[in-house]
């Protein structure tokens, strides 16, 4: 995998894009006017591993309260984690929020009201008139962000494209891309580079298509802004996790993506482990030990599930190491060729241990094998104490 080269954007003390790790974020799901509850939920996200925390600011009152949330988080020692204000329909709220938080997300589909009061087709003149109105409002907002050194996310949602874009391009990935590119061109004209981009949909396939098309078009126009990935309204439980893994994971495997948010209808801190799991599975960001294990079959020569638990218990703190647990010689070593170390059933009550593809010790007693594996990792200098 070759990661798409993006520009680096400074969001408070956090760097995103460029050669920085793919960042993980989540969003509060409670009333932004409730300072104490917001602070508590934000801290749970941060302590679970979240690197940015987003809050809705649907009105001026909520935008004003962001300063109090930020102040309390700072007082409690969490001030270095950037806050992101999420804005829809209300440019005034965006302008206020930009004074208090490190990043503001705006939706080009509803940043300004439509100039049309009917559903007839836009004429070219009407299309341009509304574009210029959006440009005027957005430019004013960018000037405020320049003053306060605030980053901006241009967040296009499939479900909230403007009537103008829907009329011209239909309910398509192209409409999402064009909606984004309009504002990117304004950013270039205004020499504003603290930009992050997202194109999201609850339709996983459409989301992937839209982001891939955007990357192609950005390359043509020499835009290299970082990309935020997410499947919006993914759901809860297994459904939400699978949809997020497919949509976000497909793009990460392409080398696309600089920050991700897994959207679950659950407590927001539940999103963070899923996000890191997706990053690990796509080898985009290694944050833990990776285990490769076969599902087991009639050839399996030991209690696979019990041994996996034992190996994990003794090695799960070793960040970046890949350990395989394979039931028999049929699945190992060939199927575990990507692993750093291997534990392979070699006969009834016997196990062989591997380093990469090389068998280091053959036919050792199973009851000693897990401890011997740990010793082998230590002897080879790959052990990292907690």
BATOR-787786 format. One record per residue (C-alpha): residue in three letters; x, z, y. Coordinates in nm, 2 decimals. Example, Ala and Ser with C-alpha at 12.3 -4.5 7.8 and 13.67 -1.06 7.14 Angstrom:
ALA; 1.23; 0.78; -0.45
SER; 1.37; 0.71; -0.11
REM end
This chain:
UNK; 0.00; 0.00; 0.00
UNK; 0.12; -0.09; 0.35
UNK; -0.05; 0.11; 0.62
UNK; -0.18; -0.07; 0.92
UNK; 0.04; -0.01; 1.22
UNK; -0.15; 0.16; 1.49
UNK; -0.06; 0.30; 1.83
UNK; -0.01; 0.67; 1.86
UNK; -0.27; 0.86; 2.06
UNK; -0.21; 1.22; 2.19
UNK; -0.53; 1.43; 2.15
UNK; -0.43; 1.77; 2.31
UNK; -0.14; 1.89; 2.10
UNK; -0.24; 1.66; 1.80
UNK; -0.09; 1.32; 1.75
UNK; -0.30; 1.05; 1.57
UNK; -0.21; 0.71; 1.46
UNK; 0.14; 0.56; 1.44
UNK; 0.35; 0.73; 1.17
UNK; 0.14; 1.05; 1.18
UNK; -0.06; 1.17; 0.87
UNK; -0.42; 1.06; 0.84
UNK; -0.60; 1.34; 1.02
UNK; -0.90; 1.53; 0.88
UNK; -1.19; 1.64; 1.09
UNK; -1.54; 1.77; 1.07
UNK; -1.84; 1.84; 1.30
UNK; -2.04; 2.15; 1.38
UNK; -2.41; 2.14; 1.28
UNK; -2.55; 2.41; 1.51
UNK; -2.67; 2.45; 1.87
UNK; -2.38; 2.38; 2.11
UNK; -2.54; 2.64; 2.35
UNK; -2.47; 2.92; 2.09
UNK; -2.11; 2.99; 2.18
UNK; -2.05; 3.26; 1.92
UNK; -2.20; 3.07; 1.63
UNK; -2.00; 2.75; 1.73
UNK; -1.68; 2.95; 1.74
UNK; -1.73; 3.10; 1.40
UNK; -1.82; 2.77; 1.24
UNK; -1.53; 2.60; 1.41
UNK; -1.29; 2.86; 1.27
UNK; -1.42; 2.81; 0.92
UNK; -1.35; 2.44; 0.95
UNK; -1.00; 2.50; 1.09
UNK; -0.91; 2.76; 0.83
UNK; -1.02; 2.51; 0.56
UNK; -0.78; 2.25; 0.69
UNK; -0.97; 2.07; 0.96
UNK; -0.74; 1.93; 1.23
UNK; -1.01; 1.83; 1.48
UNK; -1.36; 1.98; 1.54
UNK; -1.65; 1.78; 1.69
UNK; -1.96; 1.92; 1.86
UNK; -2.26; 1.74; 1.99
UNK; -2.32; 1.75; 2.37
UNK; -2.66; 1.59; 2.40
UNK; -2.71; 1.71; 2.76
UNK; -2.54; 1.85; 3.07
UNK; -2.61; 2.21; 2.96
UNK; -2.44; 2.16; 2.63
UNK; -2.15; 1.97; 2.79
UNK; -2.09; 2.26; 3.03
UNK; -2.09; 2.51; 2.75
UNK; -1.80; 2.34; 2.58
UNK; -1.57; 2.52; 2.83
UNK; -1.68; 2.86; 2.70
UNK; -1.64; 2.75; 2.33
UNK; -1.29; 2.62; 2.40
UNK; -1.20; 2.94; 2.59
UNK; -1.32; 3.17; 2.31
UNK; -1.14; 2.96; 2.04
UNK; -0.82; 2.98; 2.26
UNK; -0.86; 3.36; 2.30
UNK; -0.89; 3.39; 1.92
UNK; -0.58; 3.19; 1.85
UNK; -0.73; 2.85; 1.77
UNK; -0.69; 2.67; 2.10
UNK; -0.44; 2.42; 1.97
UNK; -0.70; 2.25; 1.75
UNK; -0.86; 1.97; 1.96
UNK; -1.23; 1.97; 2.03
UNK; -1.43; 1.64; 2.04
UNK; -1.76; 1.60; 2.23
UNK; -2.01; 1.37; 2.07
UNK; -2.23; 1.19; 2.33
UNK; -2.53; 0.97; 2.29
UNK; -2.76; 0.83; 2.57
UNK; -2.61; 1.05; 2.85
UNK; -2.31; 0.93; 3.05
UNK; -2.34; 1.24; 3.27
UNK; -2.28; 1.47; 2.97
UNK; -1.98; 1.26; 2.87
UNK; -1.82; 1.29; 3.22
UNK; -1.86; 1.67; 3.22
UNK; -1.74; 1.71; 2.86
UNK; -1.42; 1.51; 2.94
UNK; -1.32; 1.79; 3.17
UNK; -1.32; 2.06; 2.90
UNK; -1.23; 1.90; 2.56
UNK; -0.95; 1.69; 2.44
UNK; -1.16; 1.39; 2.32
UNK; -1.50; 1.25; 2.39
UNK; -1.69; 1.01; 2.16
UNK; -1.93; 0.77; 2.32
UNK; -2.16; 0.52; 2.15
UNK; -2.16; 0.18; 2.32
UNK; -2.51; 0.11; 2.17
UNK; -2.67; 0.38; 2.38
UNK; -2.43; 0.46; 2.66
UNK; -2.65; 0.28; 2.91
UNK; -3.02; 0.20; 2.90
UNK; -3.13; -0.15; 2.82
UNK; -3.22; -0.36; 3.13
UNK; -3.51; -0.52; 2.94
UNK; -3.85; -0.37; 2.90
UNK; -3.97; -0.62; 2.64
UNK; -3.85; -0.75; 2.31
UNK; -3.80; -1.12; 2.41
UNK; -3.47; -1.29; 2.36
UNK; -3.19; -1.21; 2.61
UNK; -3.10; -1.50; 2.84
UNK; -2.73; -1.55; 2.90
UNK; -2.77; -1.41; 3.24
UNK; -2.95; -1.10; 3.12
UNK; -2.69; -1.05; 2.85
UNK; -2.41; -1.06; 3.11
UNK; -2.60; -0.84; 3.35
UNK; -2.63; -0.56; 3.09
UNK; -2.26; -0.61; 2.99
UNK; -2.15; -0.56; 3.35
UNK; -2.37; -0.25; 3.38
UNK; -2.21; -0.10; 3.07
UNK; -1.86; -0.19; 3.20
UNK; -1.93; -0.02; 3.53
UNK; -2.05; 0.30; 3.37
UNK; -1.77; 0.30; 3.11
UNK; -1.50; 0.23; 3.37
UNK; -1.62; 0.53; 3.58
UNK; -1.60; 0.74; 3.26
UNK; -1.25; 0.62; 3.18
UNK; -1.13; 0.72; 3.53
UNK; -1.25; 1.08; 3.47
UNK; -1.07; 1.07; 3.13
UNK; -0.75; 0.96; 3.30
UNK; -0.78; 1.25; 3.55
UNK; -0.81; 1.51; 3.27
UNK; -0.59; 1.33; 3.01
UNK; -0.88; 1.31; 2.77
UNK; -0.89; 1.07; 2.47
UNK; -1.19; 0.86; 2.39
UNK; -1.35; 0.75; 2.07
UNK; -1.56; 0.43; 2.08
UNK; -1.80; 0.51; 1.80
UNK; -2.02; 0.22; 1.70
UNK; -2.31; 0.31; 1.46
UNK; -2.49; 0.04; 1.26
UNK; -2.82; 0.22; 1.32
UNK; -2.79; 0.23; 1.70
UNK; -2.67; -0.11; 1.81
UNK; -2.80; -0.20; 2.15
UNK; -3.10; -0.43; 2.18
UNK; -2.87; -0.68; 2.35
UNK; -2.63; -0.69; 2.05
UNK; -2.91; -0.69; 1.80
UNK; -3.07; -0.98; 1.98
UNK; -2.75; -1.19; 2.00
UNK; -2.58; -1.11; 1.66
UNK; -2.85; -0.95; 1.45
UNK; -2.82; -0.64; 1.23
UNK; -2.47; -0.74; 1.11
UNK; -2.11; -0.63; 1.09
UNK; -2.03; -0.89; 1.36
UNK; -2.27; -0.72; 1.60
UNK; -2.09; -0.39; 1.54
UNK; -1.75; -0.55; 1.60
UNK; -1.86; -0.73; 1.92
UNK; -2.01; -0.41; 2.05
UNK; -1.67; -0.24; 2.01
UNK; -1.46; -0.53; 2.14
UNK; -1.65; -0.54; 2.47
UNK; -1.53; -0.19; 2.55
UNK; -1.18; -0.24; 2.42
UNK; -1.13; -0.53; 2.67
UNK; -1.24; -0.29; 2.95
UNK; -0.98; -0.04; 2.83
UNK; -0.72; -0.30; 2.85
UNK; -0.83; -0.41; 3.20
UNK; -0.82; -0.04; 3.31
UNK; -0.48; 0.03; 3.14
UNK; -0.64; 0.31; 2.93
UNK; -0.47; 0.35; 2.59
UNK; -0.60; 0.69; 2.46
UNK; -0.85; 0.52; 2.24
UNK; -0.97; 0.58; 1.88
UNK; -1.23; 0.35; 1.72
UNK; -1.50; 0.39; 1.45
UNK; -1.76; 0.16; 1.30
UNK; -1.99; 0.36; 1.08
UNK; -2.30; 0.30; 0.87
UNK; -2.49; 0.47; 0.59
UNK; -2.46; 0.14; 0.40
UNK; -2.12; 0.18; 0.24
UNK; -2.06; -0.19; 0.18
UNK; -2.16; -0.29; 0.54
UNK; -1.93; -0.02; 0.68
UNK; -1.63; -0.15; 0.48
UNK; -1.71; -0.51; 0.58
UNK; -1.74; -0.42; 0.95
UNK; -1.41; -0.23; 0.97
UNK; -1.22; -0.51; 0.79
UNK; -1.37; -0.76; 1.03
UNK; -1.28; -0.54; 1.32
UNK; -0.92; -0.52; 1.21
UNK; -0.90; -0.89; 1.18
UNK; -1.04; -0.94; 1.53
UNK; -0.82; -0.67; 1.68
UNK; -0.51; -0.84; 1.54
UNK; -0.61; -1.17; 1.71
UNK; -0.66; -0.99; 2.04
UNK; -0.35; -0.77; 2.00
UNK; -0.53; -0.43; 1.99
UNK; -0.37; -0.17; 1.78
UNK; -0.58; 0.14; 1.84
UNK; -0.61; 0.40; 1.56
UNK; -0.92; 0.39; 1.34
UNK; -1.16; 0.67; 1.25
UNK; -1.33; 0.62; 0.91
UNK; -1.66; 0.76; 0.78
UNK; -1.98; 0.68; 0.60
UNK; -2.25; 0.83; 0.82
UNK; -2.55; 1.01; 0.67
UNK; -2.38; 1.00; 0.33
UNK; -2.61; 1.28; 0.19
UNK; -2.52; 1.59; 0.00
UNK; -2.37; 1.69; -0.33
UNK; -2.24; 1.42; -0.56
UNK; -2.42; 1.14; -0.37
UNK; -2.25; 1.22; -0.05
UNK; -1.91; 1.26; -0.21
UNK; -1.93; 0.94; -0.40
UNK; -2.04; 0.73; -0.11
UNK; -1.77; 0.87; 0.11
UNK; -1.50; 0.83; -0.15
UNK; -1.60; 0.46; -0.20
UNK; -1.63; 0.37; 0.17
UNK; -1.34; 0.56; 0.31
UNK; -1.12; 0.51; 0.00
UNK; -1.16; 0.13; 0.00
UNK; -1.03; 0.11; 0.35
UNK; -0.75; 0.36; 0.30
UNK; -0.63; 0.16; 0.00
UNK; -0.62; -0.14; 0.24
UNK; -0.39; 0.07; 0.46
UNK; -0.66; 0.11; 0.72
UNK; -0.74; 0.45; 0.87
UNK; -0.58; 0.71; 1.09
UNK; -0.85; 0.99; 1.07
UNK; -1.14; 1.05; 0.85
UNK; -1.46; 1.25; 0.85
UNK; -1.67; 1.30; 0.53
UNK; -2.03; 1.34; 0.64
UNK; -2.22; 1.58; 0.41
UNK; -2.56; 1.75; 0.46
UNK; -2.39; 2.08; 0.38
UNK; -2.18; 2.34; 0.56
UNK; -1.92; 2.14; 0.75
UNK; -1.62; 2.32; 0.60
UNK; -1.73; 2.17; 0.26
UNK; -1.63; 1.83; 0.40
UNK; -1.26; 1.92; 0.43
UNK; -1.16; 1.95; 0.06
UNK; -1.34; 1.63; -0.01
UNK; -1.15; 1.45; 0.27
UNK; -0.82; 1.58; 0.14
UNK; -0.92; 1.47; -0.21
UNK; -0.99; 1.12; -0.09
UNK; -0.66; 1.11; 0.09
UNK; -0.48; 1.23; -0.22
UNK; -0.65; 0.99; -0.46
UNK; -0.56; 0.69; -0.23
UNK; -0.21; 0.82; -0.19
UNK; -0.27; 0.82; 0.19
UNK; -0.17; 1.18; 0.24
UNK; -0.02; 1.41; -0.03
UNK; -0.14; 1.76; 0.01
UNK; -0.14; 1.91; -0.33
UNK; -0.03; 1.88; -0.69
UNK; -0.19; 1.58; -0.86
UNK; -0.29; 1.60; -1.23
UNK; -0.33; 1.30; -1.46
UNK; -0.51; 1.38; -1.78
UNK; -0.69; 1.19; -2.04
UNK; -1.06; 1.26; -2.12
UNK; -0.98; 1.35; -2.48
UNK; -1.10; 1.19; -2.80
UNK; -1.07; 1.24; -3.17
UNK; -0.69; 1.19; -3.15
UNK; -0.64; 1.48; -2.92
UNK; -0.40; 1.73; -3.07
UNK; -0.47; 2.05; -2.87
UNK; -0.74; 2.22; -2.66
UNK; -0.72; 1.98; -2.37
UNK; -0.94; 2.17; -2.12
UNK; -0.77; 2.50; -2.19
UNK; -0.42; 2.35; -2.14
UNK; -0.52; 2.18; -1.82
UNK; -0.63; 2.51; -1.68
UNK; -0.31; 2.68; -1.78
UNK; -0.09; 2.40; -1.63
UNK; -0.29; 2.40; -1.31
UNK; -0.27; 2.78; -1.29
UNK; 0.11; 2.77; -1.30
UNK; 0.19; 2.46; -1.09
UNK; -0.09; 2.40; -0.84
UNK; 0.12; 2.51; -0.55
UNK; 0.38; 2.24; -0.59
UNK; 0.28; 1.99; -0.32
UNK; 0.34; 1.63; -0.41
UNK; 0.42; 1.66; -0.78
UNK; 0.23; 1.45; -1.04
UNK; 0.19; 1.62; -1.38
UNK; 0.02; 1.45; -1.68
UNK; -0.15; 1.63; -1.96
UNK; -0.22; 1.38; -2.24
UNK; -0.39; 1.45; -2.57
UNK; -0.17; 1.23; -2.80
UNK; 0.11; 0.98; -2.81
UNK; -0.13; 0.69; -2.78
UNK; -0.22; 0.78; -2.42
UNK; 0.13; 0.92; -2.33
UNK; 0.38; 0.82; -2.22
UNK; 0.24; 0.47; -2.13
UNK; -0.07; 0.58; -1.95
UNK; 0.11; 0.85; -1.76
UNK; 0.40; 0.63; -1.64
UNK; 0.32; 0.73; -1.28
UNK; 0.37; 1.10; -1.34
UNK; 0.67; 1.31; -1.26
UNK; 0.63; 1.53; -1.57
UNK; 0.42; 1.50; -1.88
UNK; 0.28; 1.73; -2.15
UNK; 0.19; 1.52; -2.46
UNK; 0.04; 1.62; -2.79
UNK; 0.29; 1.52; -3.06
UNK; 0.14; 1.67; -3.38
UNK; -0.08; 1.96; -3.49
UNK; 0.05; 2.26; -3.29
UNK; 0.33; 2.05; -3.14
UNK; 0.39; 1.91; -2.79
UNK; 0.65; 1.68; -2.64
UNK; 0.76; 1.72; -2.27
UNK; 0.85; 1.42; -2.05
UNK; 1.03; 1.37; -1.72
UNK; 0.90; 1.04; -1.59
UNK; 0.91; 0.81; -1.90
UNK; 1.18; 1.00; -2.07
UNK; 1.10; 1.24; -2.35
UNK; 1.31; 1.56; -2.27
UNK; 1.20; 1.78; -2.55
UNK; 1.02; 1.68; -2.87
UNK; 0.78; 1.87; -3.10
UNK; 0.80; 2.21; -2.94
UNK; 0.55; 2.48; -3.04
UNK; 0.23; 2.45; -2.84
UNK; 0.21; 2.82; -2.76
UNK; 0.53; 2.79; -2.56
UNK; 0.48; 2.45; -2.42
UNK; 0.32; 2.53; -2.08
UNK; 0.60; 2.79; -2.00
UNK; 0.86; 2.54; -2.11
UNK; 0.71; 2.28; -1.88
UNK; 0.73; 2.52; -1.59
UNK; 1.10; 2.59; -1.68
UNK; 1.17; 2.22; -1.70
UNK; 1.03; 2.16; -1.35
UNK; 1.25; 2.45; -1.22
UNK; 1.56; 2.32; -1.39
UNK; 1.52; 1.98; -1.23
UNK; 1.49; 2.13; -0.88
UNK; 1.12; 2.03; -0.83
UNK; 0.99; 2.39; -0.81
UNK; 0.88; 2.52; -0.47
UNK; 0.79; 2.88; -0.45
UNK; 0.46; 2.97; -0.28
REM end
